[in-house]
Amino acid sequence: MTLTSRSLPFPPARLLPSLALLLCLALSLPLAAQEHTAVIGARASLEPWSDPLEALGTLRADESVTLSATVTEIIAEVNFRDGEVVEAGQLLVRLEDGEEQAQLRVTQALRDERRNAVERLTQLQSRNMAPRADVEDAQAQLRQVQAEIQALEARLANYRLRAPFGGRVGFRNVSSGALVTPGTELVTLDKLDVMKLDFSVPEVYLALLEPGLRLTARSVAFPDETFEGEVASVGSRVDPVSRSIAVRAELANPELRLRPGMLMEVVLQRSPREAVVVPESVLLPSGDRQFVLVIDEDDGNRLERREVRVGERRTGQVEILEGLAPGMLVVAHGVQRVQEGDRVELIGIADDVISIREILETNRDAGDA
């Protein structure tokens, strides 16, 4: 049997170069048309870091007092309004003191009389016309009257209630004309520009507690705000029942929004340090090991899979102990769609100013346009 080119299982030799060229073009087209996967990056940054210790605390005023009457008398004046901020020494309540003022004037007149007597006897004694004993008796009587004046002035102070320190008064529950007796509460006064925060922590953390340790506090009354302070003192005893120790911190309150009695969520900043920090979304767990995808900007955004050792975590962030240096760029969004060796398209870098969601929304709007 004679074989012809039509009966052969492969094309004629003259067609082989053309088929080879078409095959090469077919294989090269997908590679040329392939696009780099879009990802969002984040830079490893060097930030202050600490190990949080949480507790619940109660606020107290820096200074707090309830002013009460010490004598039985009628109120003559009330010189404050509910919730008013007053200064130290400001007159708040004045009681009727007409009788005491009259006694003071009588005693002052007696003092003037005794003083004149001392001066006359002193002049006579200088001329040897009066015995020295009379001069000494007159001087003693003058000192006695002066002491009585001081006693009257001290008693008169009880008829005027002044603010012992600057702060904010409470509700006004008394009125002019009301009769008060010793112990009657007239007004409360709190110094609120600095607040004391009392809380307890387990005794196992005693070695870490010291004055000056930084903390943050939050309240349900101001859910979007964090208040900063520091430990002022540590209790001298451990509670034998709860095995905890009392701690007192101080919080600045310049706007007077915090009030005594408020419940605060406290976070103590233990072991403060500088740490390399990245978003938690960059981690690729593999068993007990953690990896990240580093973007090599000098090699066309090629990815390198690198093992890291992580430390403490906080909301949305993780501390990197080994494997990354500050400033390195890693994949923060899109880690599941790429692998080591890929080149990627970097559509944005997430940081404290712009989030991953904002970057995605911006690129989606740009695509729609």
C-alpha positions in Angstrom: 0.0 0.0 0.0 1.3 3.4 -1.0 1.0 6.1 1.7 0.1 9.6 0.7 0.2 12.9 2.6 -3.6 12.8 2.9 -3.5 9.5 4.8 -0.8 10.6 7.3 -1.9 11.3 11.0 0.1 14.6 11.1 0.1 17.6 8.7 2.5 17.9 5.9 5.9 19.2 6.6 5.2 22.5 4.8 2.5 23.3 7.3 4.5 22.6 10.4 6.2 26.1 10.7 2.8 27.8 10.5 1.2 25.6 13.1 4.2 26.1 15.5 3.9 29.8 15.2 0.1 29.7 15.9 0.7 27.5 19.0 3.3 29.9 20.4 1.0 32.8 19.9 -1.8 30.9 21.6 0.4 30.1 24.6 1.7 33.7 24.9 -1.7 35.5 24.7 -2.9 34.7 28.2 0.4 35.7 29.7 0.3 39.1 28.0 -3.3 39.7 28.8 -2.9 38.6 32.5 -3.5 41.5 35.0 -1.9 41.9 38.4 -4.2 41.2 41.4 -5.2 44.4 43.2 -4.4 44.5 46.9 -4.3 47.1 49.7 -1.1 47.4 51.7 -0.1 48.6 55.1 3.2 49.7 56.5 4.7 48.3 59.7 5.1 51.2 62.1 6.9 51.8 65.3 4.4 52.8 68.0 4.0 53.1 71.8 2.8 49.7 73.0 1.8 48.2 76.4 0.2 45.1 77.8 -3.4 46.1 78.9 -4.8 45.2 82.3 -8.5 45.9 82.6 -10.5 46.8 85.7 -13.6 48.7 86.9 -13.3 51.8 88.9 -15.4 54.5 90.6 -14.8 58.3 90.3 -14.4 60.6 93.2 -14.0 64.3 93.4 -10.5 65.6 94.0 -12.0 67.5 97.0 -15.5 67.1 98.3 -17.3 68.7 101.3 -20.8 69.2 102.6 -21.2 72.6 104.3 -23.4 72.5 107.4 -24.6 75.0 109.9 -22.8 75.1 113.3 -25.2 77.5 115.0 -29.0 77.9 115.4 -30.1 80.9 113.4 -32.2 82.2 110.5 -30.7 82.3 106.9 -30.2 85.9 105.8 -28.7 85.4 102.3 -28.2 82.5 99.9 -25.6 83.6 97.3 -25.4 80.7 94.9 -27.4 78.9 92.2 -27.8 75.2 91.5 -24.6 73.8 89.9 -22.7 77.1 89.9 -18.9 77.1 89.8 -17.6 79.1 92.7 -14.2 80.3 93.8 -12.3 79.7 97.0 -13.5 82.1 99.7 -16.7 83.0 98.0 -19.6 83.7 100.4 -22.3 81.1 99.9 -24.7 81.5 102.8 -25.0 84.2 105.5 -27.0 83.7 108.7 -28.5 86.5 110.8 -25.8 87.9 113.0 -27.2 91.2 114.3 -26.9 90.4 118.0 -23.3 89.1 117.6 -22.4 92.2 115.6 -23.7 94.5 118.4 -21.7 92.5 121.0 -18.6 93.0 118.8 -19.2 96.8 118.6 -19.6 97.0 122.4 -16.4 95.1 122.9 -14.5 97.2 120.4 -15.6 100.3 122.2 -14.3 98.8 125.5 -11.1 98.0 123.8 -10.7 101.7 122.8 -11.4 102.8 126.3 -8.8 100.4 127.8 -6.3 101.4 125.2 -6.7 105.1 126.1 -6.3 104.2 129.8 -3.1 102.4 129.1 -1.7 105.4 127.2 -2.6 107.8 130.0 -1.1 105.6 132.7 2.0 105.1 130.7 2.5 108.8 130.4 1.9 109.3 134.1 4.3 106.5 135.0 7.0 108.0 132.8 6.7 111.1 135.0 6.7 109.0 138.2 3.1 110.1 138.8 1.5 106.6 138.6 2.7 103.2 140.0 3.9 100.7 137.5 1.5 98.1 138.8 -1.5 100.2 137.6 0.1 100.4 134.1 0.5 96.6 134.1 -3.1 96.0 135.2 -4.4 98.3 132.5 -2.4 96.5 129.9 -3.7 93.1 131.1 -7.3 94.4 130.9 -6.6 95.6 127.3 -5.3 92.2 126.3 -8.4 90.6 127.8 -10.7 92.8 125.7 -8.7 92.1 122.6 -9.1 88.3 123.2 -12.8 88.8 123.6 -12.9 90.6 120.2 -11.0 87.7 118.6 -13.5 85.2 120.1 -16.5 87.2 118.8 -15.0 87.4 115.4 -14.4 83.7 115.4 -18.0 83.1 116.3 -19.2 85.5 113.6 -17.3 83.4 111.1 -19.8 80.6 111.8 -22.6 82.9 110.5 -20.9 83.1 107.1 -20.4 79.9 105.1 -17.6 80.4 102.5 -16.3 78.0 99.8 -13.1 76.4 101.3 -11.9 75.7 97.7 -13.0 76.4 94.2 -15.4 74.0 92.7 -19.0 73.3 91.7 -21.9 73.5 94.2 -24.8 71.1 94.2 -28.5 71.8 94.4 -29.8 74.6 96.5 -32.2 73.1 99.1 -32.5 76.1 101.5 -34.0 79.6 101.2 -33.7 82.9 103.0 -35.7 83.0 106.2 -35.4 79.3 107.0 -34.3 78.3 110.5 -31.2 76.1 110.6 -29.6 74.2 113.5 -26.2 72.7 114.0 -25.7 69.9 111.5 -28.2 71.1 109.0 -26.7 70.5 105.5 -26.8 73.7 103.5 -24.8 72.9 100.3 -22.4 70.4 98.8 -19.1 71.5 97.0 -17.0 69.4 94.8 -13.6 70.2 93.1 -13.9 68.5 89.7 -11.1 69.8 87.6 -9.1 66.7 88.6 -10.9 63.4 89.4 -9.8 60.5 91.6 -10.4 57.0 90.1 -10.4 54.1 92.6 -10.3 50.5 91.4 -8.8 47.2 92.4 -6.5 44.7 90.6 -5.4 41.2 91.5 -2.4 40.9 93.8 -0.5 39.0 91.1 0.1 42.3 89.3 1.4 44.1 92.4 5.0 44.1 91.2 3.9 46.0 88.0 2.0 48.8 89.9 3.7 52.0 90.6 2.9 55.7 90.7 3.0 57.3 87.2 1.8 54.2 85.4 -0.4 55.4 82.5 -4.0 54.3 82.0 -7.1 55.1 79.9 -10.7 55.1 81.1 -14.0 55.0 79.4 -17.6 55.6 80.5 -20.9 54.6 79.1 -21.9 58.3 79.4 -19.2 59.2 76.8 -18.8 56.0 74.7 -16.8 57.7 71.9 -14.3 59.3 74.2 -11.2 58.0 76.1 -9.9 59.8 79.2 -6.2 59.5 80.1 -4.6 59.5 83.5 -2.0 57.9 85.6 -1.7 56.0 88.8 -1.3 58.3 91.8 -0.9 55.8 94.6 -1.1 52.1 95.4 -2.9 50.7 98.5 -0.7 49.6 101.4 -2.7 46.4 102.1 -4.0 43.4 100.0 -7.6 42.4 100.7 -7.4 38.9 102.2 -10.8 38.0 100.9 -10.6 39.1 97.2 -6.8 39.0 97.0 -6.8 42.3 95.3 -5.1 45.6 96.0 -6.7 49.1 95.8 -5.3 51.6 93.3 -6.0 55.3 93.0 -5.5 57.2 89.8 -6.0 60.8 88.7 -7.8 61.9 85.6 -7.8 65.5 84.2 -11.3 66.8 83.9 -10.9 70.4 82.5 -14.4 70.5 81.0 -16.0 69.2 84.2 -17.9 66.5 82.4 -16.9 63.6 84.7 -18.8 63.4 87.9 -18.3 61.6 91.3 -19.8 58.2 91.4 -19.5 57.4 87.7 -18.4 53.8 86.8 -15.3 53.7 84.6 -13.8 50.9 82.5 -10.0 51.2 83.2 -7.2 49.9 81.1 -3.8 50.0 82.7 -0.8 50.3 80.3 1.6 47.7 81.6 5.2 47.4 80.4 5.2 50.4 78.1 7.5 50.1 75.2 8.1 50.9 71.5 6.9 48.0 69.2 6.6 47.2 65.5 2.8 47.2 64.9 0.8 46.0 61.8 -3.0 45.5 61.2 -4.2 42.1 62.4 -5.6 41.4 58.9 -2.0 41.0 57.4 -1.4 37.7 59.3 -1.6 34.3 57.5 -1.8 31.6 60.2 -0.3 28.2 59.4 -0.7 25.9 62.4 1.2 27.5 65.3 3.2 29.8 62.9 2.3 33.2 61.5 3.3 34.6 58.1 2.8 37.9 56.2 3.2 38.8 52.5 5.8 41.5 52.1 5.5 43.8 49.0 8.9 44.4 47.5 8.5 47.8 46.0 11.9 47.7 44.3 11.0 44.6 42.4 7.8 45.6 40.8 5.6 44.9 43.8 6.6 41.2 44.0 5.4 39.3 47.1 7.6 37.6 49.6 6.1 35.2 52.2 7.8 35.8 55.5 7.4 34.2 58.9 6.9 36.6 61.9 6.7 36.1 65.6 3.8 38.0 67.1 3.4 39.4 70.6 0.4 41.1 72.2 -2.8 42.0 70.3 -5.3 44.8 70.7 -8.3 45.7 68.7 -7.4 45.5 65.0 -3.6 45.5 65.7 -0.8 43.1 66.5 2.7 43.5 67.9 5.5 42.0 65.7 8.4 40.8 67.8 10.5 39.3 64.9 10.3 39.2 61.1 9.4 42.8 60.2 11.1 46.2 60.4 9.4 49.6 60.6 8.5 50.9 57.2 8.0 47.5 55.5 5.0 47.2 53.2 2.7 44.2 53.7 -0.5 43.0 52.1 -3.4 44.0 54.4 -6.4 43.2 52.1 -6.4 40.5 49.4 -4.0 38.1 51.1 -6.2 35.1 50.2 -6.1 35.9 46.4 -2.3 36.1 46.0 0.7 34.0 46.8 4.5 34.3 47.1 6.2 35.4 43.9 3.1 37.2 42.5 3.3 40.8 41.4 0.4 42.8 42.6 -1.3 46.1 41.8 -1.2 48.3 44.9 -4.4 50.4 44.9 -3.8 52.1 48.3 -2.1 52.0 51.6 -4.2 51.9 54.8 -3.1 53.9 57.8 -4.5 56.0 60.6 -5.9 58.6 58.1 -7.6 56.3 55.5 -9.1 52.9 56.2 -9.3 49.8 54.0 -13.1 50.4 53.5 -12.5 54.0 52.3 -9.9 52.8 49.8 -12.3 50.1 48.5 -15.1 52.6 48.2 -12.9 55.1 46.4 -11.7 52.6 43.8 -15.3 51.3 43.3 -16.5 54.8 42.6 -13.6 55.3 40.2 -14.5 52.1 38.4 -18.1 53.1 38.1 -17.2 56.4 36.7 
